[in-house]
């Protein structure tokens, strides 16, 4: 019975009856270390003065970070949560900030942070 239910769920998913929220990674650029930077367009949310976006940084060795950034219209950003993954897609470490722990930093000119800011605002 379990196999039938699993097979039916897979079939319905493939046919589009069950939606899947997959990330839609948009390439931002590469930094001077060769890291590739992406933002997830699908999960981005934006109000008048604040945007929240997932940022993925992939290193040349296959390890990567997934970070949720809060970016303000007045050129400040804070990391809300982050997870570091090994090349086998296994989490190595993670961080999550409560609202009172958020640390805002100014967007640095000519940085990947500014490239992400420009793509959001």
C-alpha positions in Angstrom: 0.0 0.0 0.0 2.8 2.4 0.9 4.5 1.8 -2.5 1.2 2.6 -4.3 0.8 5.9 -2.4 4.4 6.9 -3.0 4.1 6.0 -6.7 0.9 8.0 -7.0 2.5 11.1 -5.3 5.4 10.9 -7.7 3.1 10.6 -10.6 0.9 13.6 -9.5 4.0 15.7 -8.9 5.4 15.0 -12.3 2.0 15.8 -13.9 2.0 19.2 -12.0 -0.9 18.5 -9.7 1.2 18.8 -6.6 3.3 22.0 -6.6 7.0 21.9 -5.6 8.7 25.0 -4.3 12.0 24.7 -5.9 14.6 27.5 -5.7 15.1 29.6 -8.8 18.7 30.6 -8.5 19.8 33.7 -10.5 23.5 34.2 -11.0 24.8 37.5 -9.7 28.5 37.1 -10.4 31.9 35.7 -9.2 34.1 37.3 -6.6 37.8 37.7 -6.6 38.2 34.3 -4.9 36.3 32.5 -7.7 33.1 32.0 -5.6 29.9 32.1 -7.6 27.1 34.1 -6.1 23.3 33.6 -6.7 20.0 34.8 -5.3 16.8 32.9 -5.2 14.2 34.9 -7.2 11.3 32.6 -6.2 11.5 33.1 -2.4 12.4 36.8 -2.4 10.0 39.0 -0.6 10.0 42.8 -0.7 8.1 45.6 0.9 8.6 49.4 0.4 11.8 49.6 2.4 13.0 46.0 3.2 13.7 42.9 1.0 14.4 39.4 2.3 16.3 37.2 -0.1 18.2 33.9 -0.1 21.8 34.1 -1.2 23.9 31.1 -2.3 27.7 31.3 -2.5 29.4 28.3 -4.2 33.1 27.7 -3.7 35.3 26.0 -6.3 35.6 22.9 -4.1 31.8 22.4 -4.3 31.1 23.6 -0.7 28.5 26.3 -0.4 26.6 28.6 1.9 22.9 29.4 1.9 22.1 32.7 3.7 18.9 34.6 4.2 19.7 38.3 3.9 17.6 41.3 4.9 18.4 44.2 2.7 17.1 47.7 3.3 16.4 50.4 0.7 18.8 52.7 2.6 21.8 50.4 1.7 22.1 48.2 4.8 22.1 44.4 5.1 21.9 41.8 7.8 22.2 38.0 7.8 19.1 36.4 9.3 20.2 32.8 8.9 23.0 30.8 7.3 24.0 27.2 6.7 27.3 25.9 5.4 27.2 22.7 3.3 29.9 20.3 2.3 30.3 19.2 -1.3 27.9 16.2 -0.6 25.2 18.8 0.3 25.3 17.9 4.0 25.0 20.7 6.5 28.2 21.4 8.4 27.1 24.4 10.5 24.3 26.8 10.8 23.4 30.2 12.3 20.1 31.9 13.0 19.6 35.4 14.4 16.7 36.5 16.5 15.3 39.9 15.7 17.3 41.5 18.5 20.5 39.9 17.3 20.5 41.3 13.7 23.6 43.2 12.9 23.2 45.6 10.0 26.2 46.5 7.8 26.5 49.2 5.1 26.6 47.9 1.6 30.2 48.1 0.5 30.7 49.8 -2.9 32.0 47.5 -5.7 31.3 44.3 -3.7 29.1 41.3 -4.2 26.8 42.8 -1.5 26.3 45.8 -3.8 25.7 43.5 -6.8 23.0 41.8 -4.8 21.6 45.1 -3.5 21.4 46.4 -7.1 19.6 43.2 -8.3 17.0 43.6 -5.5 16.5 47.4 -5.6 
